Amino acid sequence: MTRGVQNGVEDLRMMEGYEAITLEPELQCVKALWSPSLRIVDSHSLMLSLVGEAESHATNFCYNTVVIGGHIEGNQIQIQIHVSGSNAIANWNGSSEQTLIPKLVVNSASLSALGTPK
């Protein structure tokens, strides 16, 4: 509760367990923290919605691809990608290379993109 108040949540209140159980019968608790202004978000559905919104505005996503190079030519970014997936890069022979000329690049690599420490 203290952290919520410190973060600016103004409608927090501590409630007794029986009050919380009347709101959510599956709940088992002694006390509960209640804020009518905060909600739980289904993050998977939110991400799907954001992808759909982005795609409707001509955004392309390249999942499981490996960036193998890039350069600026004139005022354009040109990025070469390996499109068969990150697991195939060890055996890559250059046959599936594509060049992208994007207006904007967002690199959202995961921790596994760093490779295995040796």
N, C-alpha and C positions, 0 to 999 in steps of 0.2 A: 504494500500500500504506500509506504514511504517513497519507494522508487517511482511509482506511478504519479504521485503528487509532484515529486521533483521534476518529472518529465512533462508536467503541465496538464495531466488528465484531471479535469476539475470535478467530474461527477462520480468519482470512486466512493464506494461505501462498503464497509464490512458488514456482512449479514450472517445471521445464525444459519446453521446447517438446515434446519427445517424450512426456512424461507427459500433457500437455494433449491431444495428438493421439490418444493411446489412449482418452481420454474422448470426444473429438469429432473423428472422422476428417476432416471437412471443414475443420477449422481449419488454418491455416498460421501458425506463430509461432515465435519464438526462446524466449520465456518467457511465462508466463501467471500471472495472479492468480486464486487459487482460494478460494472460500468455500462450503463445503457448506450453510451456513444461508441464503444469499441466493439468490433466484430472479429470473428475468426475468418480468415480468407482461405479458400481452396486454391492453393498456389498452382497446382497443375492446371486447373481450369483457367486461372488468370493468365498463365503463360500461353496457353492455347489461344485465348482471346487476343492477347497482344500480338502473337504470331499472325493470326488472321487479319488483324487490323493493319499490321505492317505489310503483309502480302497484298492487301487491297490497295496499298499505295506504292505498288511496284517494287517492293523490297524482295530480294532473293536471299535465301539462307543456304549455306553450304555446310552441311553436317558431316562430321567424320572425314574431313579432308585435311590434307597437309599442305601448308604453304611452303613451296620450294624456292621461292625467290620473288623479287619484285624490284621495280625501279620507277623513276619518274621520267616521263618522256614529254617534253614540252610542259604543259600544265596538267597532264593526266598521270594518275597513278596506274601502273600496270602490274598486276599480281599474277604470278604463275602458281597454279595449284595442281596437286596430284589428286584426282577425283575418285580413285578406287578405294579410298579409306586408309586410315592411319596404319593399320596392321600390314598393309602391302608395301609400304615405303621401302622396307629393307630389300625387296626384290624388284623395285621399280626400274624400268628400262626406258622411261621417257615417253612411252606410247600413249599414256592417258593424260598428258599435260594439257591444260587449258589456260588461256590468259583471260583475266577479267580486267575491265576498265571501269571501276566503280567511281561514283561521286563521293562516297563515304565508306570507310571500312571500320567495322567494330570487330576486334579480335577478342573472342570470348573463350579462350583456351582453358581447359581444366587443369587441375594440379598434375594429372598424368601427362600433360603435354610437356612437362619439364624433363621427362625421361627418368630412367632409373640411375641413381647415383652409383658411381663405380669406385 
